[in-house]
Amino acid sequence: MTKSTLTRRGVIKTGAYAGAGLALPTIFTSRARAFTNAPSGNTVTFGFNVPQTGPYADEGLDELRAQELAVEHLNGMGDGGMLNTFSSKALDGTGILGKQVEYVTGDTQTKSDAARASAKAMIEKDGVVMINGGSSSGVAVAVQGLCQEAGIIFMAGLTHSNDTTGKDRKKNGFRHFFNAYMSGAALAPVLEKAYGTDRRAYHLTADYTWGYTQQESIQASTEAIGWETVNNVLTPVGAGDFSSYIAPVLNSGADVLVLNHYGGDMINSITQAVQFGLRDKQVNGKQFEIVVPLYSELMAEGAGDNIKGVYGSMNWNWQLSDPGTKAFVKSFGEKYGRPPSNSAHTCYVQTLLYADAVARAGSFDPCAVAEALEGFEFDGMGNGPVLYRAEDHQCFKDVLVMKGKDNPSTKYDILEIVEVTPVDHVTYPPDHPMFGGAEATLGQCNNGA
Amino acid sequence: MDAIILQILNGLDKGSAYALIALGLTLIFGTLGVVNFAHGALFMIGAFCAVTMQRLLSLSYEEIDPTRTDFLGNPLKVEVPYVEHWFGPDLGGAIIDWSVPLGILLAIPVMIGLGFAMERGLIKHFYKRPHADQILVTFGLAIVLQEIIKYFFGANPIQTGAPAAFSGSFDFGTLLGFDPNVIIYPYWRMVYFLFSLVIIGGVFAFLQFTTFGMVVRAGMADRETVGLLGIDIDRRFTLMFGLAAAVAGLAGVMYTPILAPNYHMGMDFLVLSFVVVVVGGMGSLPGAVLAGFMLGILQSFASMNEVKSLIPGIDQVIIYLVAIVILLTRPRGLMGRKGVMED
């Protein structure tokens, strides 16, 4: 009979030594690495994470078009687009810091888990240094968190929730697109002028982060001009038939319906509201009106005649007449045969802004890039002078108030710009209560080292 | 009171769609014994028949209008539909305007053809396999059909309006003595409700009063005996599959003005329609229709603010709650018969 020499204590000791031994090399390698996915060789890879399937797929497709165009322009192909009008001249069309730009794409499916999975794959497998794109705030907040943990830069696409640069702001995340607060601030004076101060509003709100913050923002800004909020009803995303939510509006005493919906949901809800005769109705001696706080060209195209005369807001529109817009619309229009949407614009601009920040910082290190973007002031990108605010990584610029055109001449000409609200009217302090208050911080920069 | 009437009306159109889809599901289940998870996709394909009809009628050629310019400053290319070119702007415009009802003409042959192809080409091979296999293969087929539609039509919903004559809404309240503008119901939803009644009536009459229907009903009750009598029951069941597909397709065509069709609308309706079939009683046609309308109306009620404030989120789960209660109290569903799917 042999006696086993194994003791519990012995096993633990051996395990601890072996574990420490195995871990040692990785400690050294992670110290040796300067930052996540530092590009070697003569190329650098961007990750474009957009909805290629699901309800926002058309927005995603338009973002991809713009991102492809941006990469072309960075590599010196095409006519250069907004690189010719951009106020910073750090980029010269020879790639970034001598490296040619390549890209990979992921499909967010407009689902947070799928978006995180595709972003993770691009970071770990394809070695991307930056992720750009997306068409939903739920997705943006999730991917921004992932990029922060992984130590790369997130240049948000279309995300309008206050939370993205509010309570969920991150040191590695940047947003060029405007937000719900800005929509409310820009819309309220126009609504006051058009519909007066004595109005009763009924809100239908998409049941997720973007819906909540937009509803809160619009309610606050309309109540500030004297409107009353009759009710706010949360509706499931992708509900399809909104008629059972719209029918109660008829007898609620409200004379304005605010649709805090986006994409396919907005197309359905506004169409059904018009079918139920809301726009032909007289309530409290006034004409019943509908407001869609966040507009997009693709949504307007889908909703057709139903949006005639309906007010909303946008980050940018191809009908602006500044040189930057003209240059971008020309390159995009000649390549794809259609004007770009505002989600395409924001993704194009974000890609160029990232590249420019790398060129100015002289490094792909995310912390250096973040520093170059913070407090950066620029012009020539279609929105007039813009500031990337250091405290919350939100861009501050003019906001467009739009209206559905009564007599569109072409299928792209369905919205008209009624007012360009100056940036001063939509600026708020970084510790505004709607943006997480004083507790909201960017945290520490993470470069993955 | 007015709010209650409004929600009943509201539930009718959704209930109509549930009833029509569930009717087809029950027909297929009762005759072929197949659980067809591709039935929602058939509803969706029907809706896209209306979209296709609209696209076909709006086929255009380009004319250069030198007086106007496009967004790049080039002379504007104006699209003139061929129909307007051939029949003049008035008649041509009216034809395009009526593209949804005209979509029925396209949907009937397409859906019957698709139904035959599905049954002969795929489902036939799964008659003797367990229900789980049938569910998997038809579910897979539904995904394939969805992706095909997405490839051709994109992912966003496509607006397909009702004819201008039906675009307004009807003031139902004044008929019942309420103030004007209190109970409003869109004309097209009324058309849809009446349309579904006609289709349901037609299917019942067909099964009740024709020899073909009699054989099918006999086959539903006892397939083997009917076969022993020398009747080719399989061929008749294939025809029933085509008929069920056509019913789902027509339900889809006429639903497009109510809900802009997109590629996954079928899945949204499929799950609820299965619940409808189960609540109505497996294999019971009247049960499917009754449960369809009942659940449609219940769902409308659950979306009322008063109800939602009492039980938040009830609008999302009401149908399943009702299904649980009914299955606990009446395990065979409302009108289910003994012996169906119990072997």
Interface residues (C-beta under 8 A of the other chain):
Chain A: T53 G54 P55 Y56 A57 D58 N231 V233 P236 G238 G240 D241 S243 S244 Y245 A247 P248 L250 N251 G263 G264 I267 N268 T271 Q272 Q275 F276 G277 D280 K281 Q282 L298 G302 A303 G304 W318 Q319 V329 K330 G333 E334 P339 S409 T410 Y412 D413
Chain B: D2 A3 L6 Q7 N10 G11 D13 K14 R68 D70 F71 L72 L76 K150 G154 A155 N156 P157 I158 Q159 G161 S167 G168 S169 N181 V182 I183 I184 P186 W188 R189 P257 I258 L259 A260 N262 M265 D268 Q299 S300 S303 M304 N305 K308 D315 Q316
